[in-house]
Each structure stands twice: as C-alpha cells, then as structure tokens.
Amino acid sequence: MNRIETRVGKLTGQDSTLLSLLMLIVLFTPGLSMNIEEPLLKDPLAVHRAQKHYTQLLWNYLISKQGESQACEHFIQLLSAMFQIRSVSKNSQEFIRCQMISSNVVDQIAPVMQSVLHIS
C-alpha cells in the first residue's frame, strides 16, 4: 500500500458514511477528468449545488462525530489528501500519455484508454 492510500485510510478510518460522502463529493467535482478541454456540463449550477449539499452533509457528519475543532482539522486533512490524489493522478496520466506517444504504440491502445489518456 502506498503513502497516499495509507493516508486516506487513516483519514477515513474505514467509515462507510464518510467514504460514501467523499465519493459523492468527488463525483460532483468539475474537471474530474483533469482535461482542460473537457466540455462543460449541461447545468453546472445544479452540479455545484449537489456538491455543496454533500460537502455540507460531510461537514455536519464530522461535527456530530468529532466536535467542531476536530472536524475542522479533519476536514482540512481530507481536502489536502484529495488535492494530493488529484495531483498524483494528473501527473501519472501525463506520464503515461507521454510514454505512449513517444513509444509510438498509440494505435495499439484501446479507444477507451486513448480517451482516458486524451490521446488522439
């Protein structure tokens, strides 16, 4: 298990409610694919409202379990971990994309993977 997995595991404590709320928040995160050319969603305001709703639920859940000061600290740690995961994911995606393009094997990659890696 790598460092990020360990950190996230410690932050979530295998709490299924916490994990579910985090998954919903990530699901409603604009730019999830990390592609700057990603088309805008049909109703970005509705997506923002949904993400805000689940973020508020997460905040309230943490407060009810830990108290406000501990919840604040935990929330900041969760955000930090999420930003770190996104950064590592973006860097990994870019590395793989560059490797595929430089090794001239793009035609051998399934179309779905080409789409994920933004290789055309």
Contacts in CASP RR format, 6 or more apart in sequence:
PFRMAT RR
TARGET T0000
AUTHOR 0000-0000-0000
METHOD contacts of the structure
MODEL  1
MNRIETRVGKLTGQDSTLLSLLMLIVLFTPGLSMNIEEPLLKDPLAVHRA
QKHYTQLLWNYLISKQGESQACEHFIQLLSAMFQIRSVSKNSQEFIRCQM
ISSNVVDQIAPVMQSVLHIS
4 81 0 8 1.000
4 84 0 8 1.000
4 85 0 8 1.000
4 88 0 8 1.000
7 81 0 8 1.000
7 84 0 8 1.000
8 81 0 8 1.000
8 85 0 8 1.000
11 74 0 8 1.000
11 77 0 8 1.000
11 78 0 8 1.000
11 81 0 8 1.000
12 18 0 8 1.000
12 19 0 8 1.000
12 22 0 8 1.000
17 61 0 8 1.000
18 58 0 8 1.000
18 61 0 8 1.000
18 62 0 8 1.000
21 54 0 8 1.000
21 57 0 8 1.000
21 58 0 8 1.000
21 61 0 8 1.000
22 58 0 8 1.000
22 78 0 8 1.000
22 82 0 8 1.000
24 50 0 8 1.000
24 54 0 8 1.000
25 51 0 8 1.000
25 54 0 8 1.000
25 55 0 8 1.000
25 58 0 8 1.000
26 32 0 8 1.000
26 82 0 8 1.000
28 47 0 8 1.000
28 48 0 8 1.000
28 50 0 8 1.000
28 51 0 8 1.000
28 54 0 8 1.000
29 51 0 8 1.000
30 41 0 8 1.000
30 44 0 8 1.000
30 47 0 8 1.000
30 48 0 8 1.000
31 38 0 8 1.000
34 86 0 8 1.000
34 89 0 8 1.000
34 90 0 8 1.000
34 93 0 8 1.000
35 118 0 8 1.000
37 118 0 8 1.000
41 47 0 8 1.000
58 75 0 8 1.000
59 71 0 8 1.000
59 75 0 8 1.000
62 70 0 8 1.000
62 71 0 8 1.000
62 74 0 8 1.000
62 75 0 8 1.000
63 71 0 8 1.000
65 71 0 8 1.000
66 74 0 8 1.000
93 116 0 8 1.000
93 117 0 8 1.000
93 118 0 8 1.000
96 117 0 8 1.000
97 117 0 8 1.000
97 118 0 8 1.000
97 119 0 8 1.000
100 106 0 8 1.000
100 109 0 8 1.000
100 117 0 8 1.000
100 119 0 8 1.000
101 119 0 8 1.000
106 114 0 8 1.000
106 119 0 8 1.000
109 117 0 8 1.000
109 119 0 8 1.000
114 120 0 8 1.000
END
